[in-house]
Amino acid sequence: MRQLVVSLALLLAAPALADTLKLQDNAPDRYVVVKGDTLWDISGKFLKDPWRWPQIWNMNREQIKNPHWIYPGDLIVLDRSGAEPRLKLVRGGSGALPTVKVSPGVRTTEIPRDAIPAIPIRVIHPFLSQPRVVPQDALADAPYVLGTNAERVILGAGDEAFATGGPAGVTNWNVLRPGKPLKDPETGEVLGQEVEYLGDARTLAEGAPQKIRITQSAKEILPRDKLLEAADSTTFEYVPRAPEKTINGRIISAYGGVTDSGRYQTVVLNRGARDGLEPGHVLAIYREGQAVKLTRDEVDRMTWVKEKAQGVPEGAAWLYSDVRCLKDDGKVTYDQAADIKNVFRSTCLTADANSVKLPDARSGLMMVYRVFDRVSYALILQSDGPVYLLDTVKNP
């Protein structure tokens, strides 16, 4: 029995590969930027890991925040002469022009006309300019629509109405309808409140009540719908990159309320600024591993491991790879006693003693583009099949 249990796969003893840039097998030596490109698309032409874009440009954090933008017609050249591949930019694609170092990244001003964005702006613009999640108490004392003197209840663009008074000096509003609270599935903490964006309004005359005009309507606006001060529309100008801190979160909501999502769909994460997330951070998506029935022999092995773990100091025991119960970062060498808590999946054994939970499977990539204190919006950029609510997100 001991011989069977300790026969570990040699792969477990293999050293980790160096953290080097991996080029696409068919990476071009040069590429001319065209209208409609994004930084993600371009980096994917050269790199197997698109989020490592800043590294191939040899950018530091400060350079990411002070970019020189890429435009259609620019020529990107792949330099393979050094120890690490590097990209260079030739403005306008002319060999007579000087080669310059480019650092696409974060700015607070609007992207210059025709500059290449990080991701498709059209799919995230509504979420940049229109709130979808607000702090839990943000709407508690917010002004709300009272109605109109006209004989109608439903309001739309161009209609004038009255609302309860708001803070002095605030004249531009988002019209919102409260939705469900967003709770952390792991702790039960209320992270924020989803809201339904209905339109925009402008104050015509301050007071209590104040007079407003609906300037834009996405849906029907009714009495009791809330008014929240409109934030200035921003433009996403961040470079795709991996988070600096360890992130381990879950998808807790999807725009439209669906249970599964696909490419270019926005989802809400239960991690935000307080957890170290920033716009531009790329996360890998993992689907929950399924439970698989074991043979009688495998059940016997599992039972043996559990028994040995109870009798060895600090929960150590011989492990094996037959039923794939090692954690993603678990490392065990041949004939080694390992700590169960550090390398063995705590959820591997289900309530059914005859089944085992397989490791979570990586199913895609997403980029965070709007961050609040406790939650974030992220755009799914790659997916191998549907992305579901409660799927796990981690560092790529």
KOLVOPA-887952 format. One line per field, with one value per residue (C-alpha): residue number from 1; residue in three letters; z, y, x. Coordinates in Angstrom, 3 decimals, m for minus. Each point is the difference from the previous one (the first is absolute). Layout:
<kedos>
doro	(NUM; ...)
torti	(ALA; ...)
zz	(Z; ...)
yy	(Y; ...)
xx	(X; ...)
</kedos>
This chain:
<kedos>
doro	(1; 2; 3; 4; 5; 6; 7; 8; 9; 10; 11; 12; 13; 14; 15; 16; 17; 18; 19; 20; 21; 22; 23; 24; 25; 26; 27; 28; 29; 30; 31; 32; 33; 34; 35; 36; 37; 38; 39; 40; 41; 42; 43; 44; 45; 46; 47; 48; 49; 50; 51; 52; 53; 54; 55; 56; 57; 58; 59; 60; 61; 62; 63; 64; 65; 66; 67; 68; 69; 70; 71; 72; 73; 74; 75; 76; 77; 78; 79; 80; 81; 82; 83; 84; 85; 86; 87; 88; 89; 90; 91; 92; 93; 94; 95; 96; 97; 98; 99; 100; 101; 102; 103; 104; 105; 106; 107; 108; 109; 110; 111; 112; 113; 114; 115; 116; 117; 118; 119; 120; 121; 122; 123; 124; 125; 126; 127; 128; 129; 130; 131; 132; 133; 134; 135; 136; 137; 138; 139; 140; 141; 142; 143; 144; 145; 146; 147; 148; 149; 150; 151; 152; 153; 154; 155; 156; 157; 158; 159; 160; 161; 162; 163; 164; 165; 166; 167; 168; 169; 170; 171; 172; 173; 174; 175; 176; 177; 178; 179; 180; 181; 182; 183; 184; 185; 186; 187; 188; 189; 190; 191; 192; 193; 194; 195; 196; 197; 198; 199; 200; 201; 202; 203; 204; 205; 206; 207; 208; 209; 210; 211; 212; 213; 214; 215; 216; 217; 218; 219; 220; 221; 222; 223; 224; 225; 226; 227; 228; 229; 230; 231; 232; 233; 234; 235; 236; 237; 238; 239; 240; 241; 242; 243; 244; 245; 246; 247; 248; 249; 250; 251; 252; 253; 254; 255; 256; 257; 258; 259; 260; 261; 262; 263; 264; 265; 266; 267; 268; 269; 270; 271; 272; 273; 274; 275; 276; 277; 278; 279; 280; 281; 282; 283; 284; 285; 286; 287; 288; 289; 290; 291; 292; 293; 294; 295; 296; 297; 298; 299; 300; 301; 302; 303; 304; 305; 306; 307; 308; 309; 310; 311; 312; 313; 314; 315; 316; 317; 318; 319; 320; 321; 322; 323; 324; 325; 326; 327; 328; 329; 330; 331; 332; 333; 334; 335; 336; 337; 338; 339; 340; 341; 342; 343; 344; 345; 346; 347; 348; 349; 350; 351; 352; 353; 354; 355; 356; 357; 358; 359; 360; 361; 362; 363; 364; 365; 366; 367; 368; 369; 370; 371; 372; 373; 374; 375; 376; 377; 378; 379; 380; 381; 382; 383; 384; 385; 386; 387; 388; 389; 390; 391; 392; 393; 394; 395; 396)
torti	(MET; ARG; GLN; LEU; VAL; VAL; SER; LEU; ALA; LEU; LEU; LEU; ALA; ALA; PRO; ALA; LEU; ALA; ASP; THR; LEU; LYS; LEU; GLN; ASP; ASN; ALA; PRO; ASP; ARG; TYR; VAL; VAL; VAL; LYS; GLY; ASP; THR; LEU; TRP; ASP; ILE; SER; GLY; LYS; PHE; LEU; LYS; ASP; PRO; TRP; ARG; TRP; PRO; GLN; ILE; TRP; ASN; MET; ASN; ARG; GLU; GLN; ILE; LYS; ASN; PRO; HIS; TRP; ILE; TYR; PRO; GLY; ASP; LEU; ILE; VAL; LEU; ASP; ARG; SER; GLY; ALA; GLU; PRO; ARG; LEU; LYS; LEU; VAL; ARG; GLY; GLY; SER; GLY; ALA; LEU; PRO; THR; VAL; LYS; VAL; SER; PRO; GLY; VAL; ARG; THR; THR; GLU; ILE; PRO; ARG; ASP; ALA; ILE; PRO; ALA; ILE; PRO; ILE; ARG; VAL; ILE; HIS; PRO; PHE; LEU; SER; GLN; PRO; ARG; VAL; VAL; PRO; GLN; ASP; ALA; LEU; ALA; ASP; ALA; PRO; TYR; VAL; LEU; GLY; THR; ASN; ALA; GLU; ARG; VAL; ILE; LEU; GLY; ALA; GLY; ASP; GLU; ALA; PHE; ALA; THR; GLY; GLY; PRO; ALA; GLY; VAL; THR; ASN; TRP; ASN; VAL; LEU; ARG; PRO; GLY; LYS; PRO; LEU; LYS; ASP; PRO; GLU; THR; GLY; GLU; VAL; LEU; GLY; GLN; GLU; VAL; GLU; TYR; LEU; GLY; ASP; ALA; ARG; THR; LEU; ALA; GLU; GLY; ALA; PRO; GLN; LYS; ILE; ARG; ILE; THR; GLN; SER; ALA; LYS; GLU; ILE; LEU; PRO; ARG; ASP; LYS; LEU; LEU; GLU; ALA; ALA; ASP; SER; THR; THR; PHE; GLU; TYR; VAL; PRO; ARG; ALA; PRO; GLU; LYS; THR; ILE; ASN; GLY; ARG; ILE; ILE; SER; ALA; TYR; GLY; GLY; VAL; THR; ASP; SER; GLY; ARG; TYR; GLN; THR; VAL; VAL; LEU; ASN; ARG; GLY; ALA; ARG; ASP; GLY; LEU; GLU; PRO; GLY; HIS; VAL; LEU; ALA; ILE; TYR; ARG; GLU; GLY; GLN; ALA; VAL; LYS; LEU; THR; ARG; ASP; GLU; VAL; ASP; ARG; MET; THR; TRP; VAL; LYS; GLU; LYS; ALA; GLN; GLY; VAL; PRO; GLU; GLY; ALA; ALA; TRP; LEU; TYR; SER; ASP; VAL; ARG; CYS; LEU; LYS; ASP; ASP; GLY; LYS; VAL; THR; TYR; ASP; GLN; ALA; ALA; ASP; ILE; LYS; ASN; VAL; PHE; ARG; SER; THR; CYS; LEU; THR; ALA; ASP; ALA; ASN; SER; VAL; LYS; LEU; PRO; ASP; ALA; ARG; SER; GLY; LEU; MET; MET; VAL; TYR; ARG; VAL; PHE; ASP; ARG; VAL; SER; TYR; ALA; LEU; ILE; LEU; GLN; SER; ASP; GLY; PRO; VAL; TYR; LEU; LEU; ASP; THR; VAL; LYS; ASN; PRO)
zz	(0.000; 0.932; m3.367; m1.822; 2.007; m0.218; m3.742; m0.961; m3.562; m0.985; m1.148; 3.604; 0.554; m3.089; 0.741; m0.928; m3.355; m0.047; m0.218; m3.592; m2.749; m2.360; m3.586; m2.246; m2.254; m3.039; 1.537; m2.826; m0.196; m0.631; 0.008; m1.370; 2.288; m1.646; 1.049; 2.305; 1.714; 3.797; 2.226; 0.998; m3.643; m0.893; 3.021; m0.825; m3.413; 1.673; 3.448; 1.251; 3.187; m1.192; 3.508; m0.049; m2.463; 2.293; 0.406; m3.719; m0.238; 3.037; 1.750; 3.661; 2.077; m0.523; m3.774; 0.038; 1.467; m2.591; m3.383; m3.586; m1.909; m2.999; m3.150; m3.214; m2.470; 2.680; m0.510; 2.901; m0.331; 1.985; 1.108; 0.744; 0.333; 3.806; 2.814; 0.131; m3.029; m0.233; m2.064; m1.622; m1.676; m3.234; m0.318; m3.198; m1.123; m1.844; 0.331; m0.292; 3.256; 3.341; 2.087; 3.316; 3.148; 0.559; 3.330; m0.419; 3.384; 2.417; m0.554; 1.456; m3.239; m2.989; m2.401; m2.990; m3.098; m1.889; 2.705; 0.540; 3.208; 2.393; m0.537; m2.118; 1.466; m1.501; 2.251; 3.258; m0.625; 1.615; 3.159; 0.106; m0.201; 1.647; 3.532; 0.421; 3.547; 2.847; 3.689; 2.163; 1.528; m3.042; m0.877; 3.521; 0.090; m3.738; m1.690; m1.920; m2.736; 1.284; m3.259; m2.344; m0.204; m3.333; m0.034; m0.483; 2.237; m2.342; m0.854; m2.869; m1.720; m0.258; 2.761; 2.908; 3.510; 3.689; 2.465; 3.641; 0.699; m0.344; 1.101; m1.006; m3.218; m1.373; m3.305; m1.967; 1.056; m0.844; 0.403; 1.694; 1.295; 3.000; m0.631; 2.130; 2.537; m1.042; 2.667; 0.279; m0.544; 2.392; 2.936; m0.496; 0.191; m1.992; m2.487; m1.738; m1.714; m3.645; m1.692; m3.290; m2.114; m1.385; m1.436; 0.752; 1.302; 0.475; 2.628; m1.485; 3.309; 3.393; 2.987; 1.989; m2.209; m2.858; m3.638; m2.329; m3.670; m1.197; m2.486; m0.903; 0.694; m0.443; 1.618; 1.313; 2.992; 2.779; 3.237; 2.884; m2.327; 1.584; m1.066; 0.548; m0.954; m3.433; m0.172; m2.885; m2.825; m0.050; m2.620; 0.672; m0.715; 1.850; m1.137; 0.546; 2.793; 2.829; 3.537; 2.330; 2.942; 0.295; m0.992; 0.708; m0.579; m1.640; m2.626; 1.933; m2.712; m3.758; m1.888; m0.975; 2.849; m2.046; 1.600; m2.655; m2.002; m3.102; m1.699; 0.335; 2.787; 3.236; 3.332; 3.602; 2.333; 3.792; 0.109; m0.352; 0.844; 3.604; m1.318; m2.312; m3.291; m2.507; m3.499; m2.515; 2.228; m1.799; 1.854; m0.954; 0.324; 1.510; m0.192; 3.013; m0.263; m0.207; 2.310; m1.513; 1.290; 1.186; m0.365; 3.087; m0.127; m0.139; 2.927; 1.982; m0.793; 1.071; 3.238; 0.652; m0.505; 2.405; 2.646; m0.285; 0.139; 3.398; 1.512; m1.308; 1.688; m1.728; m2.244; m2.259; m2.121; m3.226; m2.947; m3.520; m3.286; m1.185; 0.834; m0.631; 3.442; 0.132; 0.111; m3.047; 1.774; 1.929; m0.513; 1.162; m0.838; m0.166; 3.396; 1.879; 2.965; m0.665; 2.081; m0.882; 0.663; m2.337; m3.065; 0.277; m1.088; 3.016; m2.245; m1.849; 1.918; m0.296; 2.343; m2.134; 0.999; m3.423; m1.993; m0.350; m1.026; m3.006; m0.111; m1.271; m3.763; m1.529; m2.414; m1.096; 0.612; 1.027; 0.451; 2.840; m1.320; 2.782; 3.690; 3.102; 3.582; 0.364; m3.499; m3.569; m3.574; m2.280; m3.703; m1.188; m2.780; m0.536; 0.986; m0.729; 0.280; 2.387; 3.048; 2.932; 3.112; 2.968; m2.277; 1.652; m1.219; 0.770; m1.144; m3.554)
yy	(0.000; 2.416; m0.520; 0.840; 3.128; 1.573; m0.592; 3.660; 1.289; 1.298; 3.209; 0.964; 0.090; 2.103; 3.536; 2.953; 1.586; 3.368; 2.953; 0.891; 1.626; m2.536; 1.140; m1.331; m2.781; 2.142; 3.394; 2.488; 1.943; 3.160; 1.116; 3.115; 1.282; 0.360; 1.728; m2.221; m1.587; m0.093; m0.385; m3.429; m1.085; 1.262; m1.570; m3.286; m0.010; m0.071; m1.566; m3.173; 1.938; 3.301; 1.527; 0.066; 2.888; 2.452; m2.475; m0.390; 3.812; 0.031; 2.444; 0.962; 1.051; 3.708; m0.412; m1.839; 3.141; 2.347; m1.586; 0.814; m1.315; m2.342; 1.088; m1.707; m0.048; m0.403; m2.882; m2.357; m1.879; m3.131; 0.035; m3.531; 0.893; 0.234; m2.473; 1.044; 0.994; 3.681; 2.062; 3.314; 2.557; 1.884; 2.946; m0.049; m3.247; 1.822; m1.267; 3.593; 0.968; m0.586; m3.040; 0.998; m1.890; m0.220; m0.255; m0.272; 0.397; 2.095; 3.600; 2.109; 1.865; m1.282; m2.322; 1.976; m0.462; m3.237; m1.353; m3.760; m0.869; m2.813; m1.830; 0.699; 3.230; m0.517; m3.001; 1.709; 3.624; m0.342; m1.345; 2.809; 2.742; m1.673; m1.432; m3.656; m0.543; 2.541; m0.151; m1.620; 3.257; 2.265; 0.117; 0.174; 3.801; 0.664; 2.246; m1.787; 0.776; 1.280; 0.217; 2.599; 2.195; m1.579; m2.959; m2.687; m2.109; m1.270; 2.479; 0.038; 2.210; 3.627; m0.252; 2.438; m1.162; 0.748; m1.758; 0.377; 2.503; m0.916; 1.446; 3.617; 0.435; m3.486; 0.269; m3.140; m3.314; m3.673; m1.460; m3.401; m2.770; m1.978; m3.662; m2.886; 0.231; m1.602; m2.390; m1.659; m3.708; m0.946; 2.351; 1.206; 3.634; 2.481; 1.498; 2.434; 0.338; m0.591; 2.730; 0.166; 2.963; 1.740; 3.257; 3.465; 3.153; 3.656; 2.456; 2.901; 1.695; m0.881; m0.310; m2.430; m1.286; 0.687; 0.116; m2.348; m0.949; m3.532; 0.472; m3.660; m3.147; m3.592; m1.372; 1.277; 2.331; m0.139; 1.874; m1.095; m0.720; 1.357; 2.831; m0.297; 2.635; m0.844; m0.663; 1.371; m2.510; m1.534; m1.871; m3.254; 0.485; m2.794; m2.542; m3.682; m1.352; m2.536; 1.189; 0.737; m1.640; m3.477; 0.077; m2.769; 0.943; m1.006; 1.223; 1.145; 1.616; 0.363; 2.920; m0.961; m2.495; m3.084; m3.029; m0.464; 2.519; 0.153; 2.130; 3.767; m0.314; 1.918; m1.825; 1.214; m1.333; m0.161; 1.652; 3.695; 2.747; m1.120; m3.363; 1.584; m0.060; 2.806; 0.711; m1.981; m3.003; m3.309; m3.015; m3.641; m1.636; m3.476; m2.284; m2.147; m3.512; m2.809; m2.990; m3.303; m3.472; m2.044; m3.678; m2.211; 0.055; 3.815; 0.233; m2.266; 2.305; 3.065; m1.695; m0.893; 3.609; 1.298; m2.541; 0.740; 3.726; m0.355; m1.852; 2.113; 3.245; 3.174; m2.045; m1.347; m3.126; m1.591; 1.431; m1.194; 1.454; m2.746; 1.910; 3.509; 1.427; 2.270; 3.740; 2.030; 1.158; m3.239; m1.518; m3.480; m1.768; m3.753; m1.781; 3.229; 0.516; 3.122; 2.135; m0.878; 3.544; 1.588; m2.235; m1.989; 1.432; 0.385; m0.419; m2.997; m2.528; 0.663; m1.188; m3.114; m2.096; m1.648; 3.174; 2.590; 3.656; 0.763; 3.161; 3.172; 0.416; 3.260; 1.230; 3.510; 3.451; 3.311; 3.578; 2.254; 3.422; 1.736; m0.379; 0.881; m0.561; m3.478; m1.073; 0.366; m0.180; m2.313; m0.785; m3.593; 0.000; m3.725; m2.984; m3.711; m0.398; 1.751; 1.933; m0.574; 1.901; m0.955; m1.046; 0.747; 2.747; m0.008; 1.457; m1.172)
xx	(0.000; 2.811; 1.664; m3.220; m0.669; 3.445; 0.461; m0.248; 0.104; 3.425; m1.648; m0.577; 3.737; 0.757; 1.259; m2.178; 0.758; 1.668; m2.331; 0.876; m1.995; m1.541; m0.472; m2.722; 1.274; m0.820; 0.868; 0.708; 3.259; m1.995; m3.619; m1.689; m2.752; m3.414; m3.181; m2.045; 3.011; 0.242; 3.051; m1.325; m0.320; 3.455; 1.700; m1.739; 1.687; 3.419; m0.534; m1.662; m0.791; m1.544; m0.012; 3.822; m0.115; 1.891; 2.870; 0.706; 0.138; 2.329; m2.326; 0.160; m2.988; 0.617; 0.187; m3.322; m1.569; 1.544; m0.604; 0.817; m2.973; 0.034; m1.835; m1.152; 2.870; 2.692; 2.425; 0.739; 3.312; 0.904; 3.655; 1.246; 3.690; 0.146; m0.522; m3.673; m2.098; m0.876; m2.440; 0.867; m2.223; 0.595; m2.392; m1.972; 1.666; 2.810; 3.546; 1.240; m1.708; 1.747; m0.887; m1.554; m0.832; m3.744; m1.731; m3.778; m1.627; m2.062; m1.084; m2.774; m0.619; m1.891; 1.831; 1.335; m2.105; 0.694; 2.359; m0.187; m1.947; 0.899; m3.305; m3.117; m1.366; m3.468; m0.704; 0.962; m1.008; m3.451; 1.636; 2.557; m2.599; m2.987; m0.018; m0.965; 1.231; m0.099; 0.973; m2.645; m1.271; 0.497; m3.710; m1.404; m0.295; 0.258; m2.625; m2.733; m2.501; m3.362; m1.879; m1.441; m3.075; m0.861; m2.372; 2.612; 2.171; 2.705; 2.760; 2.482; 2.558; m1.154; m2.599; 0.016; m0.820; 0.533; 2.291; 0.894; 2.748; 3.649; 3.354; 0.544; 1.914; m0.662; m1.850; 0.902; m1.499; m0.138; m3.488; 0.248; m2.229; 1.304; 0.765; 1.170; 2.833; 3.286; 1.275; 3.363; m0.746; 2.799; m0.644; m3.587; 1.187; m2.089; 2.445; m2.332; m3.340; m0.756; m1.992; m1.858; 1.032; m3.107; 1.321; 1.362; m1.642; 0.920; m1.245; m1.970; m0.831; 1.456; m2.256; m2.068; m1.437; 2.405; m1.011; 1.839; 0.073; 0.712; 2.840; 0.469; m1.976; 1.103; m3.166; m3.326; 0.411; m2.598; m0.760; 2.268; 2.927; 3.176; 2.324; 3.744; 2.546; 1.391; 3.718; 2.030; 0.329; 3.479; 1.960; 1.798; 3.705; 1.764; 2.555; m0.899; 2.204; 0.002; m0.896; 2.890; m1.828; m1.470; m3.673; m2.487; m3.625; m3.259; m2.435; m3.065; m2.118; m0.241; m1.510; m3.516; m0.333; 0.933; 1.621; 2.674; 1.984; 2.149; 2.630; m0.384; m2.555; 0.387; m0.023; 0.275; 2.706; m0.006; 3.413; 0.829; 2.477; 0.363; 1.245; 2.590; m1.928; 0.544; m1.356; 2.029; 0.615; m0.481; m1.417; m0.357; m3.424; m0.345; m3.016; m0.832; 1.395; m2.534; m0.365; 1.109; m0.821; 2.981; 0.753; 0.153; 3.803; 0.066; m2.407; 2.329; 2.922; m1.952; m0.977; 3.641; 1.119; m2.641; 0.940; 3.711; m0.595; m1.642; 2.938; 2.900; 1.130; m1.299; m2.262; 2.736; m0.450; 1.115; m1.866; m0.584; m1.218; m2.370; m3.189; 1.392; m0.620; 3.042; m0.582; 1.015; 3.163; 0.548; 3.442; 0.985; 3.261; 0.476; m0.026; m0.720; m2.312; m2.055; m2.321; m3.594; m1.240; 2.541; m0.222; m3.230; m3.350; m2.255; m3.054; 1.386; m2.054; m3.703; m2.722; m0.086; 3.024; m0.015; 0.637; 2.739; m0.148; 2.190; 2.136; m1.636; 0.499; 1.222; m2.653; 0.960; 1.449; m1.560; 1.178; m1.114; m1.022; m1.934; 0.787; m1.979; 1.106; m1.504; m1.043; 1.271; m1.257; 1.971; m0.304; 0.308; 2.605; 0.536; m2.120; m0.034; m3.748; m2.407; 1.193; m2.333; m0.994; 2.216; 2.863; 3.343; 2.357; 3.730; 3.294; 0.744)
</kedos>
